[in-house]
Amino acid sequence: MKLKGKNILLGITGGIAAYKAAILVRLLVKEGAEVKVVMTRLAKEFITPLTMATLSKNPILVEFFDPENGQWNSHVDLGSWSDLFLIAPATANSMGKMAHAVADNLLITTYLSAKCPVMIAPAMDLDMFQHPANLKNIETLKSYGNLIVEPESGELASGLVGKGRMAEPEIITENVINFFSSKKKLKSKKILVTAGPTYEPIDPVRFIGNYSSGKMGYAIAEVLASQGAEVILVSGPTNLEPSNSLITKINVKTAQEMYTESVKYFPECNVAIMSAAVADFKPVVYFDKKVKRGKDEMQIKLEPNKDIAAELGKMKKKNQKLIGFALETNNEFENAKKKIRNKNLDFIVLNSLNEDGAGFGYDTNKISIIDNENNQTNFDLKPKKEVAVDIVNAVIETLMKS
């Protein structure tokens, strides 16, 4: 039991995702945690205190005092008891109160007086999540030292599809376990991660690119940081932002820019993970002005970009590890194994566009890991955040062998 002896205070605010709190409590208790629950009044409209009391095996706290006997529910004592205050789901309303010290309920008052670390799992509709006021509140909470479990993209209660859905209880539990990990397996390690696509400009308004969302690379960076690693994240254009302070993000657009930053930082890193979808070719000629439509066909001549992984493979020292990625449509394993040899990789992560739910744009992925000794491990289709854990575990195992 990975959370044995840990006291976790779970805060539940009034959103539809509150139903997931029941599963979350069961997972935390199963891992050995002692769980107490504090709810807002509105949260009771979505899940009953009786359910939460039964699962947590502790009374549920909602009000500042018990109206029947006047017993005071001390927000100070709650904060002192807790090793971690986990607020899941955290609505936009509650996060706004937390960011601006609006202490009008027991949960917010407990948050403001808590001496323990705080982990927050936001949950709300797409438009609410993207509103500048909400994003500013999240940044404010991060600046206070709070840990944010990023919401996921998917179908929301409103029927909209986008980011705002609370992370699944299994993911939140994994975050809690990683937080309490007494031995950060990658502490003192510095790791370079490339993520996202590259854009190769044709003219000021057009470019050659690909469908990479960057989700896989960002998930890897987050898991690495949760294990104590200092992460240099060289990212092509995405809509993502890292949530861990151990991650330094460097924005690039083109393959040449990504090459320059990767070559710059690799010598000081223990590991490099090349998860970006780098364009293999770029236009030979860049037009300074927008190319106008003409009657004749237009031909664009392309030239190869520098192979970043291959260049790092040439630079790699004995104490460094280099991890590659291969997204293939045919002869997957043969092509992946060639890349291991040609680019001096320690192992390669293979995923195929022929697999439903894998590849660009999905929140899931299905991978195989092949090392430089031709050992192969196949994994089932799973959320990219869980895939990232599998990849990082393989990195840790590779480091332990050296």
C-alpha positions in Angstrom: 0.0 0.0 0.0 1.8 3.1 -1.3 -0.1 5.6 0.9 0.0 3.8 4.2 0.3 6.2 7.1 -0.6 9.3 5.0 -3.5 11.6 6.1 -5.3 13.0 3.1 -8.0 15.6 3.4 -10.3 15.5 0.4 -12.2 18.7 -0.5 -15.2 18.3 -2.8 -16.8 21.3 -4.4 -20.1 21.6 -6.3 -19.6 20.3 -9.8 -21.0 17.3 -11.7 -17.5 15.6 -11.4 -18.2 15.2 -7.7 -19.5 11.8 -8.4 -15.9 10.7 -9.2 -14.9 11.6 -5.7 -16.4 8.3 -4.5 -14.1 6.3 -6.7 -11.2 8.6 -5.7 -11.8 7.9 -2.0 -11.9 4.2 -2.6 -8.6 4.2 -4.5 -6.9 6.4 -1.8 -8.2 4.1 1.0 -7.2 1.0 -0.9 -3.6 2.4 -1.0 -3.6 2.7 2.7 -4.4 6.4 3.2 -6.5 7.8 6.0 -9.1 10.0 4.3 -11.3 12.8 5.7 -13.7 14.7 3.6 -14.9 18.3 3.7 -17.6 19.4 1.2 -19.3 22.6 0.2 -23.0 22.9 0.5 -23.5 22.6 -3.2 -21.4 19.5 -3.4 -24.1 17.7 -1.4 -26.4 18.2 -4.4 -24.2 16.0 -6.5 -23.0 13.3 -4.1 -24.4 12.5 -0.6 -22.4 12.9 2.6 -23.6 9.4 3.5 -21.8 7.9 0.5 -18.6 9.7 1.3 -18.7 8.9 5.0 -19.3 5.2 4.2 -16.3 5.1 1.8 -13.9 7.2 3.9 -15.0 5.7 7.2 -15.0 9.2 8.7 -17.7 11.8 9.4 -18.2 14.3 6.6 -17.7 18.0 7.4 -19.7 20.7 5.7 -20.5 23.5 8.1 -18.3 25.4 10.6 -20.1 23.8 13.5 -22.7 21.0 14.2 -26.1 22.8 14.5 -27.4 20.1 16.9 -24.7 20.4 19.6 -22.7 23.4 18.6 -19.5 21.4 18.2 -16.9 23.4 16.3 -15.3 22.0 13.2 -11.9 23.5 13.4 -10.4 24.4 10.0 -7.0 24.8 11.7 -7.1 21.3 13.2 -8.1 19.9 9.8 -5.1 21.6 8.1 -2.7 20.4 10.8 -3.9 16.8 10.6 -3.4 16.6 6.8 -0.3 15.5 5.0 -2.1 16.7 1.8 -5.2 18.7 1.1 -6.6 17.3 -2.2 -9.4 19.4 -3.8 -11.2 17.3 -6.4 -13.3 18.5 -8.1 -12.3 22.1 -7.9 -14.8 24.4 -9.6 -14.1 27.8 -11.2 -16.1 29.4 -8.4 -14.1 27.7 -5.6 -10.7 28.3 -7.3 -11.6 32.0 -7.6 -12.4 32.1 -3.9 -9.1 30.3 -3.1 -7.1 32.6 -5.2 -8.6 35.7 -3.6 -9.1 34.6 0.0 -13.0 34.6 0.0 -13.4 32.5 3.1 -17.2 31.9 3.1 -17.3 28.2 3.7 -15.4 25.5 5.7 -13.5 24.2 2.7 -12.1 27.6 1.7 -11.3 28.5 5.3 -9.5 25.2 5.7 -7.5 25.8 2.5 -6.4 29.3 3.7 -5.2 28.0 7.0 -3.6 24.7 5.8 0.1 24.2 6.4 0.2 21.1 4.3 0.7 20.9 0.5 -2.4 21.4 -1.6 -3.2 19.5 -4.8 -6.1 20.8 -7.0 -8.0 19.0 -9.7 -10.0 21.5 -11.7 -13.3 20.6 -13.3 -15.6 22.8 -15.3 -17.1 23.5 -18.7 -14.9 24.3 -21.7 -15.7 28.0 -22.0 -15.4 28.5 -18.2 -12.0 26.8 -18.2 -10.7 28.9 -21.1 -12.0 32.2 -19.7 -9.0 34.5 -19.0 -10.2 35.1 -15.4 -10.2 31.4 -14.6 -6.8 30.9 -16.3 -5.4 33.8 -14.3 -6.8 32.3 -11.1 -5.1 29.0 -11.9 -1.8 30.7 -12.5 -2.2 32.6 -9.2 -2.8 29.3 -7.3 0.3 27.8 -8.9 2.3 30.8 -7.8 1.2 30.1 -4.2 2.8 26.6 -4.5 -0.4 24.6 -5.2 -0.1 21.5 -7.4 -2.5 21.4 -10.3 -3.7 18.1 -11.8 -4.4 19.2 -15.3 -8.0 18.6 -16.5 -8.5 16.3 -19.5 -10.1 17.0 -22.9 -13.2 15.1 -23.8 -17.0 15.3 -23.8 -18.3 17.5 -21.0 -21.6 17.6 -19.2 -22.8 20.5 -21.3 -22.3 18.5 -24.5 -19.3 20.5 -25.5 -16.1 18.7 -26.3 -12.8 20.2 -25.0 -10.6 20.7 -22.0 -12.2 21.0 -18.6 -13.1 17.4 -17.5 -11.6 16.5 -14.2 -8.7 14.0 -14.5 -9.8 10.4 -13.8 -9.5 9.2 -10.2 -6.8 6.8 -11.2 -4.7 9.6 -12.6 -5.3 11.8 -9.5 -4.3 8.9 -7.3 -1.1 8.3 -9.3 -0.3 12.0 -8.8 -0.8 11.7 -5.0 1.4 8.5 -4.9 4.1 10.3 -6.9 3.9 13.3 -4.6 4.5 11.1 -1.5 7.2 9.0 -3.1 9.9 9.1 -0.5 12.5 8.3 -3.1 12.3 10.4 -6.2 14.0 8.0 -8.6 15.1 10.7 -11.0 16.1 13.3 -8.4 19.4 15.1 -9.5 18.8 14.0 -13.1 18.4 16.5 -15.9 16.4 15.3 -18.9 15.7 16.9 -22.3 12.3 16.2 -23.8 11.1 17.4 -27.3 7.4 17.6 -27.9 4.8 18.7 -30.4 5.0 19.4 -34.1 7.3 21.7 -36.0 6.1 24.3 -38.6 8.1 24.8 -41.7 7.1 28.2 -43.3 6.3 28.6 -46.9 5.3 32.3 -46.7 4.1 34.6 -43.8 0.8 32.8 -43.6 1.4 29.2 -44.7 3.5 26.4 -43.4 4.1 22.6 -43.7 3.2 20.9 -40.4 1.6 17.8 -38.9 -1.2 16.8 -36.6 0.9 16.3 -33.4 -0.8 17.8 -30.3 2.2 17.5 -28.1 0.1 15.6 -25.5 2.5 12.6 -25.3 5.6 14.7 -24.8 4.0 16.9 -22.2 2.7 13.9 -20.3 6.3 12.4 -20.3 7.7 15.7 -19.0 5.1 15.8 -16.2 5.9 12.2 -15.1 9.6 12.9 -15.2 9.2 16.0 -13.0 7.0 14.0 -10.6 10.0 11.7 -10.1 12.2 14.6 -9.2 13.9 15.2 -12.6 14.7 18.7 -13.9 13.1 18.8 -17.3 14.1 20.9 -20.3 11.0 20.8 -22.5 11.7 22.0 -26.1 8.2 22.4 -27.5 6.9 23.0 -31.0 3.6 25.0 -31.3 0.9 23.5 -29.0 -2.0 24.7 -26.8 -0.4 23.0 -23.7 1.4 24.3 -20.7 3.4 22.3 -18.1 2.2 22.5 -14.5 5.3 21.4 -12.6 7.9 24.0 -11.6 10.7 21.5 -12.4 9.8 21.8 -16.1 11.5 24.6 -18.1 9.6 25.1 -21.4 11.4 26.4 -24.5 9.2 27.4 -27.3 10.3 26.7 -30.9 8.5 26.6 -34.3 10.8 25.1 -36.9 12.9 21.9 -37.0 16.0 24.0 -37.2 15.1 25.9 -34.0 14.3 22.6 -32.2 17.7 21.2 -33.5 19.5 24.3 -32.1 18.0 24.1 -28.7 18.4 20.3 -28.4 22.0 20.4 -29.4 22.5 23.3 -26.9 21.0 21.5 -23.9 21.9 17.8 -24.5 25.5 18.0 -23.3 24.3 18.9 -19.7 21.5 16.3 -19.6 21.5 12.7 -18.4 18.8 11.6 -20.8 17.1 13.0 -24.0 13.6 11.8 -25.0 12.8 12.7 -28.6 9.0 12.6 -28.7 8.4 15.5 -31.0 7.0 15.0 -34.5 9.7 16.9 -36.4 9.1 17.7 -40.0 11.5 15.7 -42.2 11.5 18.3 -44.9 11.3 22.1 -45.3 10.7 24.4 -48.3 14.0 25.4 -50.1 12.6 28.9 -50.8 10.7 31.1 -48.3 8.5 33.8 -49.8 8.6 37.1 -47.9 5.1 38.0 -49.0 2.0 35.9 -49.2 1.9 33.8 -52.4 -1.1 34.8 -54.5 -3.3 32.3 -56.3 -2.4 32.0 -60.0 -3.7 30.1 -63.0 -0.7 27.8 -63.1 0.1 25.1 -60.7 2.6 25.9 -57.9 5.5 23.6 -57.1 7.3 23.7 -53.8 10.8 22.2 -53.7 11.7 20.6 -50.4 15.0 19.8 -48.7 15.7 17.6 -45.7 15.8 19.0 -42.2 18.6 18.0 -39.8 17.9 14.7 -38.0 17.9 15.8 -34.4 18.0 12.3 -32.8 20.8 11.2 -35.1 22.9 14.2 -34.3 22.4 13.7 -30.5 23.3 10.0 -31.1 26.7 11.2 -32.5 27.2 13.5 -29.5 26.1 11.0 -26.9 28.6 10.1 -24.2 28.7 6.8 -22.3 26.8 8.1 -19.3 24.0 9.5 -21.4 20.8 7.9 -22.6 18.9 8.7 -25.8 15.3 7.7 -26.4 13.7 7.9 -29.8 10.1 7.7 -31.1 8.8 6.1 -34.3 5.3 6.7 -35.7 5.0 4.2 -38.5 2.3 3.3 -41.1 4.0 0.1 -42.5 6.8 -2.3 -41.6 6.6 -0.8 -38.1 9.0 -3.0 -36.2 11.6 -3.2 -39.0 11.7 0.5 -39.4 11.9 1.1 -35.7 14.8 -1.3 -35.2 16.7 0.4 -38.0 16.4 3.8 -36.2 17.8 2.3 -33.1 21.0 1.3 -34.9 21.3 4.3 -37.2 20.7 6.9 -34.5 22.5 5.2 -31.6 19.4 5.0 -29.4 19.1 3.1 -26.1 15.5 2.3 -26.9 12.7 3.4 -29.1 9.0 4.0 -28.5 6.9 2.7 -31.4 3.4 3.5 -32.2 1.4 2.9 -35.3 -1.2 4.9 -37.2 -2.8 1.6 -38.0 -4.0 1.3 -34.3 -7.4 2.7 -33.5 -7.0 5.4 -30.8 -3.2 5.7 -31.2 -1.2 8.4 -32.8 -1.9 12.1 -33.4 -4.8 13.9 -31.7 -5.9 11.2 -29.3 -5.8 11.2 -25.6 -4.8 7.5 -25.7 -1.9 5.6 -27.2 -0.7 2.1 -27.8 3.0 1.6 -27.8 5.8 -1.0 -28.0 9.2 -0.3 -26.5 12.2 -1.9 -28.2 15.7 -1.6 -26.8 19.1 -1.7 -28.4 19.5 -5.4 -27.4 16.3 -6.2 -29.4 14.1 -6.8 -26.4 10.5 -5.8 -27.1 7.7 -5.0 -24.7 4.2 -4.4 -26.0 1.6 -2.3 -24.0 -2.2 -2.1 -24.3 -4.1 0.9 -25.4 -4.3 3.4 -22.5 -4.5 7.1 -21.7 -1.3 9.0 -22.7 -0.7 9.9 -19.1 -0.5 6.3 -18.2 1.6 5.6 -21.3 4.0 8.3 -20.1 4.4 6.4 -16.8 5.4 3.2 -18.8 8.0 5.2 -20.8 9.5 6.9 -17.7 9.7 3.5 -15.9 11.6 2.2 -18.9 14.0 5.2 -18.7 14.5 4.6 -15.0 15.3 0.9 -15.7 17.7 1.9 -18.4 19.5 4.3 -16.1 19.8 1.6 -13.4 21.5 -0.7 -15.8 24.3 1.8 -16.5 
